Amino acid sequence: APDPYDVMLERVCVLEVTRYGALLELVQSSLKAVIQALQGLEVLDAETEEICSALHKSTIPALWTRHAYPAPTTLGSWVEDLGNRLDFMVSWANDGPPIVFPLCYLFLTTSFLSSILQAHARKMGAPVDNMRFDCNVLAKHNKPERPPPAGCYISGLHVQGARWDHAQGALAELMPRQPYESIPVMWLNPVAYPPEEYTLDEEDEAQDRPPKGAVRVRGPPKARRRRSMGRRMSVLDMVDHQAQNHKLSTVGNFIKKGAATSAYLCPVYRTCLRGGRKDEGGSAGQKDDFVMAVMLPTHVDPNKWVQRGVALICQMT
């Protein structure tokens, strides 16, 4: 039987090639229309005029942006970045999946990550809804020479609002005049989490009960929170539970060994804009910059990084 990873990665590669092919066809046809309009062979319509104006100002035409990946860059850097992406896709299509996937070069980032989880769930016979990524930041000079036993290696991420301390293996304060810093290769290891069940403590029960004498007004039905016989699980509780059941849990091992005292749930965004897109067709229907969230070890209170807005960014420029 074929390996589920190979099947999923082949489907992702086909999707990526299709998206990039459609983008190249759009760019080629629009540039051809501009040349013919400037030569007087065709009428200069509003769309072609907008493209001419954008090229004159060295900005990305809106028509390209609506059908391209999110990349807040100038025209020159956008073209250079597109060339690098196409080189990566040609190498993937001809030579097979790479050992390290540059996450910033993927058109459909969330689809790629979901495919990795689905492939691992199918391989292990576990529900895909319980699958999560365990984040393992490799050493700075550690370049993998073979694929990981599970999951994938990713690169191209930058830490904004903090830096990665290579000696301590944890988040640390920024250096002066350095708003962001690149992070080494990361190993996303799929693991199966137990269904998260929570209990309502006495304070929550009191908040849910209406005061005495109040008239209950029936509104729209609300989703009930699950109840179990256990206690409420915090983020660190889940990390410790994960570390006990999965030996490859990096954050759990950091905490248990004392190298880091806590963990920060760090969001990952496609661009430094950290928001959605106004146009409905932008980024092939992906209107949200949010990709996922990973656990990163830290020596300080995670609330410090929350207040600072520390995040991992795929496309900084």
N, C-alpha and C positions, 0 to 999 in steps of 0.2 A: 504494500500500500504506500502511496506517496506520503512524504512528510507533510503534516499540516502547515508547518512553517513555510515550506517551499511553495505550496499551493497558494497560501495567503499572500506571500510576497510577490508571487507572479501576478496575482490579480491587482495588487496595489501598483505594481510597475506598469501594467496596462492602463490603469486609470490615470496615472501620472503622465504617461506618454500621450494619452488622448487629450488631457487638459493642455499640456504644453503645445501639442500639435495644433489645437484650436486657437491658442493664443498667437502662435507664429503665423497661422493663416490670416488671422485678423490684422496683425501688424503689417503683413505683406500686402494685403488688399488695400488697407487704408493708405499706406505709403504710395502704392501704385495710383490710387485715386488722387493723391496730392500732386504727384508728378504730372499726371494727365491734365489736372486742372490748371497748374502753372503753365503748361504748354499750350493751353487753350483748346485742348481736345475734348474736355468735358466741362459741364457747368459747375461752378464752385458753390456747392450747397453749404448749409449751416454747419453740418457735421465736419465736412472737409475743411472749412474755414477755421473751426475750432482746433482741429489738429494742426493746421499751419501756424496758428497763433501760439499753441503750446510748444511746438518745435522751435519757433523763433525765440521764445522765452526760456528755452532749455528746461521745460517742465514736462511731466508725463501727461499725455492727452487723457482726458476723462474717459474716452471710449476704451482705451487700453486698461485703465485702472479698474473699470467695472468688470472686466473679464480676466483680470490678472490676480495674482496673489497679493496680499497686503504688504506693501513695501514703501514706507514714506521716504523716498529718496529723490534726488534730482535725476534728470534724464540720463546724463552720462553714467552715473553710478548704477542706474536702473538697467541700462543696456549691458554694462559690464557684469552685473549680477545675473542677468538673464543668460549671458554666455556661460558663466560658471555653472549655472543650474543645468543648462543643456549638456555641457560636458559631463556632468555627473550622471544625467539620465542616459546618455549614450553609453557610458561605461557600465551602468547597471544593466541596460538592455543587452549589451554585447557580451559582457564578462560575468554576468550574474550578480546577485546581491553583494554589496560591499560588506566588509567586516564592521565598519563604523558608519552609521547613517548620519550625515549632516542634517539635523532636523530643520535647519533654516532653508534648505534647498527643496523641501517637500512641498508640493502644491496643496495636498490634502493631508495636513498634519494629523488631525484627529482620526481620520480614517486609517492612517497607517498604524497609530497606536492601538486603535480598537481591533485592527486585524491581528496584531501581535497577541492581544489578550484572548481573542477568539481562538487563535491557533493553539495557544497553550491550554486553554480550557478544553478544546476538543482532544488534544493529545493526552491530557490527564483525566479526562472524563468528569470534569467538575463544571458546575454552573458558571457561565460567563459573568453573571451578575455579581458573583462573589470574588471575582478576580480584581486584584489591584497591583500597581507597580511598586516594587521595593527599589528605592534609589540607592545606588552605590557609586560614589564619586571616586574614580581611580586616581592613582598618584599622577603627578604632573608629567613625568617623563615615561609613564607606562603606556605604551602603544600596543594594543592587542594585535596579535598575529593570527588569531583564529576566532570564529564566532563564539559567543558565550554558550554555556550549556542550556540556557533558557533565556527568553527575552531577546534584547538587542542592545548594542552599544550605540549611543548617540553623542553628537558633538555639535559645536556651533552655538552653544548657549552662553549668555552673559548675565552676570549678577549685577543688578542695578540697586543702589542704596546700601550695598555692603560689599565685602570681598570674601574670597575663599582662602582661608589660611591653610596652605599646603602642609605645613609642619604639624599643626594641630588637627587637621581634617575637620574643620568646622567653620561656620560663618564668623567673620570678625569685622572690626571697624574699617572703614574706607581709608585709603591713603590720601594725603592732601592732593587736591586738584585732580582727582581721579573719580569721576562720577559712576563708572562701572568697570567691571573686570571680567575677562573671559574665564570660564570654568573648564576644568579638564574633562576628559571623556567620562561619560556617565553610563553605568550599566543599569538598565531598567529590567528588573527581574520580576516576572509575574508570579504572584503568590495568591493563594486562596484564603481570603479572610472569612471568618464565621459571620453569619448574619448579625448585624449590629442591633442589639435589642437594648432598650433603655427602660428605666423605671421612672415613675413620677414620684419625686420626693414630697415631703409634707408641704414645702413651700409652694411647689407647683400645683399640688392638689388644692391648696387654699386659693391660689390665683385662678384656677379653673372654676371654683365654686362661686356662684353669684352671692352677693351680700344678702343678709337676712332682710326680708320684706321687699326685695327687688322683684320686678316683674320680668320674667324670662321672655325675651323676644326671639323667636325662631328665625335664624338667618340661614344662609347657605351652609350645607353640611361641611364640616371640617374633617380633615384627615386625622384619625386618632393615632396617637403615638403608641407604639408597641409597649407592652409591659412584660416583664419577666421577673423571676425570683431573684435575679442578681442585682448588683448595685449599678449605679450610673457609671458608664465608662467614659473617661476623659481621653484626650488624644494620647497622652503618655501611657495610659492604661492599655490602649490599643497597641501602642508600639511595644510595650513590654510583653503583651500577650502574643504579638507577632514574633518577637525575638525568641520566646520560649518554644514556639512551634516551628519556626523556620530559621535554621542556623545561618542562612545567608542574609539575614536582616541586618543591614549595615547600621542603621540608626539605632536599633536595639542593641547591637554589639557595642557601639560607641558608648551608649548610656551605661550598659552593664560593666564595661571595663573602666569607666570613670573618665574616659577621654573627653566626653561632653556631658553636661549635666541636664540637658533638655533637648527638645527638637522643635523646629519651626516648620509649620506647614506652608511651604513656599509656592505661590502660584506661578504658572508658566504662561507667558503671553507670546503671541506671534510677533508683535511690534511693540515699540516703546509707547505707542499711543494708549494701549491698554483699554480699548473700548470697542464698541461695535461700529459698523459702517452704515452710513445713512442710505446708501443706494441698495436696493433689494438684490440686485444681481451681482454685487461686488464679491470678489474672491470666490467665484463659482458657488454662490449661495451661502458661504460661510461669513456671516455678518458679525461674529463675535471673535475678538482677539484671544480670548481665554482658551488654553489648550488642556491643561490638567494642573494638578497640585502634587508636589513631592515633599517628602519629609527630609529636612536637612538638619544635621546636628549643630548645636550652638552651646556656648559656654554661659551665655547671659539669658535673661528672661526673654522668651519668644515675643512677648508683648512689645518689646523694644523694636523688633523688626517689623511687627505689625503696624505700629505707629509711624515708622519710617517708610512703609510701603515697599519693602524689599521684595523683589520678584526676579524671576529668570526670564530673559528676553531672547527670542530667536533672531530677530532682525533689529539691530540697533540703529543703523544708519538710515 
